[in-house]
Amino acid sequence: MEINFGDSSFILICSALVLLMTPGLAFFYGGMVRRKNVLNTLMSSFFICGLASVMWVLIGYSLAFGDNIGGVIGGLNFFGFNGVGGDPSSYAPTIPHELFAAFQMMFAIITPALITGSLVGRMRFSALFIFIALWSIFVYYPLAHMVWGSGGLINSLGAVDFAGGDVVHISSGVSGLVACIVLGKRRGYGMMSYKPHNIPFVVLGAALLWFGWFGFNAGSALNAGPLAVHAFMTTNTAAASALLSWMLIEKIKHGKPTILGAATGAVVGLVAITPAAGFVPLWSSIIIGAIVSPICFFFMTAVKSKFGYDDALDAFGCHGIGGVWGGIATGLFGQTAINSVAQWNGLFFGDIKLLIAQIEGIAITIVFAAVMTFIILKVMKLFMTIRVESAEEADGLDVAEHGETAYPAFTGLD
């Protein structure tokens, strides 16, 4: 094992790109909420850059990638980055161990931030802070270990997840669904329309996410070789295909495509290709992107209105459902010739074993994330009030929770 400076340079850049996704997500979510909640929504993503980074250095990396304990969690042998230095590790043999840990840290930052889209406009910031810390310990670190850690439970089933379909998207989407149900609906939900206050913000956020996603997926090759190039291309192609697919759905249903829909389509395409990016042939990414938009559209509209849960910005409909489809698609189109980490070819190439392993991995992720999120919130409710007062909700969380306003020149418009 020898350090390769080209690989190291590439993963350093990819790590920075993935960090940029969290402020990108803040804008994506921030533009979709009402004016009085935009700062709280931005803050809900941005503060995690601080919290998750410190937690990762102290215990997170060790619990995710430390010595295997029962296939579910890592030990504390890397506590405080002890022993994580400039030499390579078995996880990434051509880059410094510390760089691998840094790259993984950026995933630990954005994943809990995704959940916040389900909760906007009604959760106390102090409660959100504690929830994100606990969720990282009890959901993210164990799942990262189960999927990517040496000896991990989901890994040992033969399930594969290139850049975080299970670990990032399904876990956060399902947790967002459970959390928004436990928290309850926003004031007047179903009786008044919640319109996005700044659609250009949403497009800016989607563009930053798309840009950062190249680091997310291509960087998950952990070197600057052909697999990274392939993941780069499948990522862009799926996003492009899903964007067009979403525009077509809107044209058919409403007669007009919207920029909000185009931005959403690109993001669900990126979500769907995440687990598959380094396993599937390029042509299949067009299919993966084209199919994810109608699936997510259906969940964001028909399913959400049927069950009446208030998943404010559709974290479940976008990340949870998009991630599930991506994991299944990996089992359909995966090829060992593209990446030998996959033990079998996908169903499309004549073998069902990978698809079965993928479905098992997805099921474990859904159950684990849902149950743990439910327990965390129920325990927190015993000790604190997690929801803001009705009057504070009416005033908006920017003033109630942070004492600031995004647009002080606008008075009486919201």
C-alpha positions as CSV (number, residue, x, y, z in Angstrom):
1,M,0.0,0.0,0.0
2,E,1.5,3.2,-1.2
3,I,0.2,6.8,-1.3
4,N,-0.7,8.0,-4.7
5,F,-0.6,11.8,-4.9
6,G,-3.1,11.9,-7.9
7,D,-5.6,9.9,-6.0
8,S,-5.0,12.0,-2.8
9,S,-5.5,15.2,-4.7
10,F,-8.7,13.9,-6.3
11,I,-10.2,12.8,-3.0
12,L,-9.3,16.1,-1.3
13,I,-11.2,18.0,-4.0
14,C,-14.1,15.5,-3.8
15,S,-14.3,16.0,0.0
16,A,-14.6,19.7,-0.4
17,L,-17.3,19.2,-3.1
18,V,-19.3,17.0,-0.7
19,L,-19.0,19.7,2.0
20,L,-20.4,22.2,-0.4
21,M,-23.5,20.1,-0.8
22,T,-24.7,20.9,2.7
23,P,-24.9,24.7,2.2
24,G,-26.4,23.8,-1.2
25,L,-29.1,21.7,0.5
26,A,-29.7,24.7,2.9
27,F,-30.5,26.9,-0.1
28,F,-32.5,24.1,-1.8
29,Y,-34.7,23.7,1.3
30,G,-34.6,27.4,2.3
31,G,-36.1,28.6,-1.0
32,M,-39.1,26.2,-0.6
33,V,-40.2,27.5,2.8
34,R,-42.1,30.6,3.7
35,R,-40.2,33.9,4.2
36,K,-40.6,33.8,8.0
37,N,-38.8,30.4,8.3
38,V,-36.0,30.7,5.8
39,L,-33.2,31.5,8.3
40,N,-34.2,28.6,10.6
41,T,-34.3,26.3,7.6
42,L,-30.8,27.4,6.5
43,M,-29.5,27.1,10.0
44,S,-31.0,23.6,10.4
45,S,-28.6,22.4,7.7
46,F,-25.7,24.8,8.3
47,F,-25.1,24.1,12.0
48,I,-24.6,20.4,11.3
49,C,-21.4,21.3,9.5
50,G,-20.1,22.2,13.0
51,L,-21.8,19.5,15.1
52,A,-21.2,16.5,12.8
53,S,-17.6,17.5,12.1
54,V,-16.6,17.6,15.8
55,M,-18.6,14.4,16.6
56,W,-16.9,12.6,13.7
57,V,-13.4,13.4,14.9
58,L,-14.2,12.4,18.5
59,I,-16.3,9.2,18.1
60,G,-18.1,9.1,14.7
61,Y,-15.3,7.7,12.5
62,S,-14.4,5.1,15.1
63,L,-18.0,3.9,15.6
64,A,-18.5,3.8,11.8
65,F,-15.2,2.3,10.7
66,G,-13.5,1.0,13.8
67,D,-13.0,-2.6,14.9
68,N,-16.2,-4.6,14.1
69,I,-18.6,-5.3,17.0
70,G,-21.3,-7.8,16.1
71,G,-21.6,-6.5,12.5
72,V,-23.5,-3.5,13.8
73,I,-21.1,-0.9,15.1
74,G,-17.4,-0.2,15.2
75,G,-15.2,0.0,18.4
76,L,-13.6,3.0,19.9
77,N,-10.1,2.2,18.7
78,F,-10.0,5.3,16.5
79,F,-11.4,7.6,19.3
80,G,-10.3,11.2,18.6
81,F,-8.7,10.1,15.3
82,N,-6.2,8.1,17.3
83,G,-4.1,6.1,14.8
84,V,-5.8,7.8,11.8
85,G,-2.8,9.3,10.1
86,G,-0.9,9.7,6.8
87,D,-0.4,6.0,6.1
88,P,-3.0,4.2,3.9
89,S,-5.7,2.0,5.3
90,S,-7.4,-1.2,4.1
91,Y,-10.4,0.9,3.1
92,A,-8.5,3.0,0.6
93,P,-5.0,1.7,-0.1
94,T,-3.7,4.6,-2.2
95,I,-4.7,7.6,0.0
96,P,-3.9,8.6,3.6
97,H,-6.1,7.1,6.2
98,E,-6.9,10.6,7.5
99,L,-8.1,11.6,4.0
100,F,-10.5,8.6,3.8
101,A,-11.9,9.6,7.2
102,A,-12.2,13.2,6.1
103,F,-14.1,12.2,2.9
104,Q,-16.5,10.1,5.0
105,M,-17.0,12.9,7.4
106,M,-18.7,15.0,4.7
107,F,-21.3,12.2,4.3
108,A,-21.9,12.3,8.0
109,I,-22.6,16.0,7.7
110,I,-25.1,16.0,4.9
111,T,-27.1,12.9,5.9
112,P,-28.8,14.3,9.0
113,A,-29.3,17.6,7.2
114,L,-31.5,15.8,4.7
115,I,-33.9,14.9,7.5
116,T,-34.6,18.5,8.4
117,G,-36.6,19.0,5.2
118,S,-39.4,16.9,6.8
119,L,-39.5,19.1,9.9
120,V,-39.4,22.7,8.9
121,G,-41.5,25.4,10.6
122,R,-42.3,23.5,13.8
123,M,-39.3,22.0,15.7
124,R,-37.5,23.8,18.5
125,F,-33.9,24.4,17.5
126,S,-32.5,23.1,20.8
127,A,-34.5,19.9,20.3
128,L,-33.3,19.6,16.7
129,F,-29.7,20.0,17.9
130,I,-30.0,17.2,20.4
131,F,-32.0,15.0,17.9
132,I,-29.3,15.3,15.2
133,A,-26.5,14.4,17.7
134,L,-28.4,11.3,18.9
135,W,-29.5,10.3,15.4
136,S,-25.9,10.4,14.3
137,I,-24.8,8.1,17.1
138,F,-27.7,5.7,17.0
139,V,-28.6,5.6,13.3
140,Y,-25.9,7.0,11.0
141,Y,-22.7,5.5,12.5
142,P,-24.2,2.0,12.9
143,L,-25.6,2.1,9.3
144,A,-22.3,3.3,7.9
145,H,-20.6,0.4,9.7
146,M,-23.2,-2.1,8.6
147,V,-22.9,-1.1,4.9
148,W,-19.3,0.0,4.5
149,G,-17.4,-1.1,7.6
150,S,-15.3,-4.2,7.6
151,G,-17.5,-7.1,8.8
152,G,-20.7,-5.1,8.6
153,L,-24.0,-6.9,8.7
154,I,-25.5,-5.5,5.4
155,N,-22.1,-5.7,3.7
156,S,-21.8,-9.4,4.7
157,L,-25.1,-10.2,2.9
158,G,-23.5,-9.3,-0.4
159,A,-25.6,-6.0,-0.7
160,V,-23.7,-3.1,-2.3
161,D,-24.1,0.6,-1.9
162,F,-21.7,2.7,-3.9
163,A,-22.1,6.1,-2.4
164,G,-24.9,6.0,0.2
165,G,-28.3,4.8,-1.1
166,D,-28.9,2.9,2.2
167,V,-26.6,4.9,4.5
168,V,-27.5,8.4,3.3
169,H,-30.8,8.6,1.5
170,I,-33.0,5.8,2.7
171,S,-31.9,6.3,6.3
172,S,-32.6,10.1,6.3
173,G,-35.8,9.8,4.2
174,V,-37.4,7.2,6.4
175,S,-36.3,9.0,9.6
176,G,-37.8,12.2,8.2
177,L,-41.1,10.4,7.7
178,V,-41.2,9.0,11.2
179,A,-40.1,12.3,12.7
180,C,-42.7,14.4,10.9
181,I,-45.4,12.0,12.1
182,V,-44.2,12.1,15.7
183,L,-43.9,15.9,15.6
184,G,-47.3,16.5,14.0
185,K,-48.5,18.7,11.2
186,R,-47.8,22.4,10.8
187,R,-50.5,24.9,11.7
188,G,-53.2,25.0,9.1
189,Y,-51.7,22.1,7.1
190,G,-54.2,21.0,4.5
191,M,-56.3,24.2,4.9
192,M,-53.8,26.7,3.6
193,S,-51.1,26.5,0.8
194,Y,-47.5,26.6,1.8
195,K,-45.8,28.1,-1.3
196,P,-42.0,28.4,-1.8
197,H,-40.9,32.0,-1.1
198,N,-37.8,32.0,-3.3
199,I,-37.6,29.6,-6.2
200,P,-34.3,31.0,-7.5
201,F,-32.8,29.8,-4.1
202,V,-34.2,26.4,-4.8
203,V,-32.5,26.3,-8.3
204,L,-29.2,27.6,-6.8
205,G,-29.4,24.9,-4.2
206,A,-30.1,22.2,-6.7
207,A,-27.2,23.4,-8.9
208,L,-24.8,23.3,-5.9
209,L,-26.1,19.8,-5.0
210,W,-25.6,18.6,-8.6
211,F,-22.1,20.0,-8.7
212,G,-21.2,18.6,-5.3
213,W,-22.7,15.2,-6.2
214,F,-19.8,14.6,-8.6
215,G,-17.5,14.5,-5.5
216,F,-20.1,12.4,-3.6
217,N,-20.3,9.6,-6.3
218,A,-17.1,9.8,-8.3
219,G,-15.1,10.3,-5.1
220,S,-16.6,7.1,-3.7
221,A,-14.3,5.2,-6.1
222,L,-11.6,6.4,-3.6
223,N,-9.1,6.8,-6.5
224,A,-8.9,8.9,-9.7
225,G,-9.2,5.9,-12.0
226,P,-11.7,4.6,-14.6
227,L,-14.3,3.7,-12.0
228,A,-14.4,7.4,-10.8
229,V,-14.9,8.5,-14.4
230,H,-17.7,6.0,-14.9
231,A,-19.5,7.1,-11.7
232,F,-19.1,10.7,-12.8
233,M,-20.9,9.9,-16.1
234,T,-23.7,7.7,-14.6
235,T,-24.3,10.4,-12.0
236,N,-24.8,13.2,-14.6
237,T,-26.8,11.0,-17.0
238,A,-29.3,9.9,-14.4
239,A,-29.8,13.5,-13.2
240,A,-30.3,14.7,-16.7
241,S,-32.8,11.9,-17.5
242,A,-34.8,12.4,-14.3
243,L,-34.9,16.2,-15.0
244,L,-36.4,15.6,-18.4
245,S,-38.8,12.9,-17.0
246,W,-40.1,15.3,-14.3
247,M,-40.7,18.1,-16.9
248,L,-42.6,15.6,-19.1
249,I,-44.8,14.6,-16.1
250,E,-45.6,18.2,-15.4
251,K,-46.3,19.0,-19.0
252,I,-48.8,16.0,-19.2
253,K,-50.4,16.7,-15.8
254,H,-50.5,20.5,-15.7
255,G,-49.8,21.6,-19.2
256,K,-46.6,23.5,-18.2
257,P,-43.2,22.4,-16.9
258,T,-41.9,24.3,-13.9
259,I,-38.4,25.2,-12.8
260,L,-39.2,23.9,-9.3
261,G,-40.1,20.6,-10.9
262,A,-37.0,20.5,-13.0
263,A,-34.8,21.2,-10.0
264,T,-36.6,18.5,-8.0
265,G,-36.3,16.0,-10.9
266,A,-32.5,16.6,-11.1
267,V,-32.2,15.9,-7.4
268,V,-34.2,12.7,-7.4
269,G,-32.2,11.5,-10.3
270,L,-29.0,12.1,-8.3
271,V,-30.5,10.3,-5.3
272,A,-31.4,7.2,-7.4
273,I,-28.0,6.8,-9.0
274,T,-26.1,7.2,-5.8
275,P,-26.1,3.5,-4.7
276,A,-25.7,2.3,-8.3
277,A,-23.2,4.8,-9.8
278,G,-20.2,2.6,-9.7
279,F,-21.9,-0.7,-10.5
280,V,-24.3,-0.2,-13.4
281,P,-23.6,0.4,-17.2
282,L,-24.0,3.9,-18.5
283,W,-27.1,3.2,-20.6
284,S,-29.0,2.0,-17.5
285,S,-28.5,5.3,-15.8
286,I,-30.9,6.8,-18.4
287,I,-33.5,4.2,-17.3
288,I,-32.9,4.7,-13.6
289,G,-33.3,8.5,-14.0
290,A,-36.4,8.3,-16.2
291,I,-38.2,5.9,-13.8
292,V,-37.4,7.6,-10.5
293,S,-39.3,10.8,-11.4
294,P,-42.7,9.2,-11.8
295,I,-42.2,7.1,-8.7
296,C,-41.2,10.0,-6.5
297,F,-43.9,12.3,-8.0
298,F,-46.5,9.7,-7.1
299,F,-45.3,9.5,-3.5
300,M,-45.0,13.3,-3.1
301,T,-48.5,13.8,-4.4
302,A,-50.9,10.8,-4.2
303,V,-49.4,8.9,-1.3
304,K,-48.7,11.9,0.8
305,S,-52.2,13.3,0.4
306,K,-53.8,9.9,1.0
307,F,-52.0,9.3,4.3
308,G,-51.9,13.0,5.3
309,Y,-48.4,13.1,6.8
310,D,-46.8,16.6,6.7
311,D,-43.4,15.8,5.2
312,A,-42.9,19.5,4.6
313,L,-40.2,19.4,1.8
314,D,-40.6,15.8,0.8
315,A,-37.4,14.4,2.3
316,F,-39.1,11.0,2.4
317,G,-40.7,11.3,-1.1
318,C,-37.4,12.4,-2.6
319,H,-34.6,10.7,-0.6
320,G,-36.3,7.8,1.0
321,I,-38.2,6.6,-2.1
322,G,-35.5,7.7,-4.6
323,G,-32.9,5.8,-2.5
324,V,-35.1,2.6,-2.4
325,W,-35.5,2.6,-6.2
326,G,-31.7,3.2,-6.6
327,G,-30.9,0.3,-4.4
328,I,-33.3,-2.0,-6.3
329,A,-32.0,-0.7,-9.7
330,T,-28.5,-1.7,-8.5
331,G,-29.8,-5.2,-8.1
332,L,-31.3,-5.1,-11.6
333,F,-28.5,-3.5,-13.6
334,G,-25.3,-4.2,-11.5
335,Q,-22.3,-5.8,-13.3
336,T,-19.3,-7.4,-11.7
337,A,-17.3,-6.5,-14.8
338,I,-17.8,-2.8,-13.9
339,N,-17.0,-3.3,-10.2
340,S,-15.9,-6.6,-8.6
341,V,-17.2,-5.4,-5.2
342,A,-20.5,-6.7,-6.5
343,Q,-20.3,-10.5,-6.1
344,W,-23.0,-11.2,-8.7
345,N,-24.5,-9.6,-11.8
346,G,-27.9,-8.0,-11.6
347,L,-31.2,-9.6,-12.6
348,F,-31.1,-8.0,-16.0
349,F,-27.9,-10.0,-16.7
350,G,-29.3,-13.3,-15.5
351,D,-28.7,-13.5,-11.7
352,I,-31.2,-12.8,-8.9
353,K,-28.8,-13.1,-6.0
354,L,-27.7,-9.4,-6.0
355,L,-31.3,-8.2,-6.2
356,I,-32.3,-10.3,-3.2
357,A,-29.3,-9.0,-1.2
358,Q,-30.2,-5.4,-2.2
359,I,-33.8,-5.8,-1.0
360,E,-32.6,-7.4,2.3
361,G,-30.2,-4.4,2.8
362,I,-32.9,-1.9,2.1
363,A,-35.3,-3.6,4.4
364,I,-32.8,-3.7,7.3
365,T,-32.0,0.0,6.7
366,I,-35.7,1.0,6.7
367,V,-36.6,-0.9,9.9
368,F,-33.4,0.2,11.7
369,A,-33.8,3.9,10.8
370,A,-37.5,4.0,11.5
371,V,-37.4,2.2,14.9
372,M,-34.3,4.1,16.2
373,T,-35.7,7.5,15.1
374,F,-39.0,6.7,16.8
375,I,-37.3,5.7,20.1
376,I,-35.0,8.8,20.0
377,L,-37.9,11.2,19.7
378,K,-40.1,9.4,22.2
379,V,-37.3,9.5,24.8
380,M,-36.6,13.2,24.0
381,K,-40.3,14.0,24.6
382,L,-40.0,12.6,28.1
383,F,-37.4,15.3,29.0
384,M,-38.2,18.3,26.8
385,T,-40.7,20.0,24.6
386,I,-39.6,19.4,21.0
387,R,-42.2,21.5,19.2
388,V,-42.5,25.3,19.2
389,E,-45.6,27.0,20.7
390,S,-48.5,27.7,18.3
391,A,-47.9,31.5,18.6
392,E,-44.2,31.1,17.8
393,E,-45.1,29.0,14.8
394,A,-47.4,31.7,13.6
395,D,-44.7,34.4,14.0
396,G,-42.1,32.2,12.2
397,L,-39.1,30.4,13.6
398,D,-36.6,33.0,12.3
399,V,-37.7,35.4,15.0
400,A,-38.9,32.9,17.6
401,E,-35.8,30.7,17.6
402,H,-33.0,33.0,16.3
403,G,-34.2,36.6,16.8
404,E,-33.4,37.6,13.2
405,T,-35.2,38.2,10.0
406,A,-34.0,37.4,6.4
407,Y,-35.8,40.2,4.7
408,P,-36.3,43.1,7.2
409,A,-37.5,45.5,4.4
410,F,-40.6,43.4,3.9
411,T,-43.3,44.1,6.5
412,G,-46.7,42.6,6.8
413,L,-46.4,40.6,3.6
414,D,-46.2,37.1,5.2
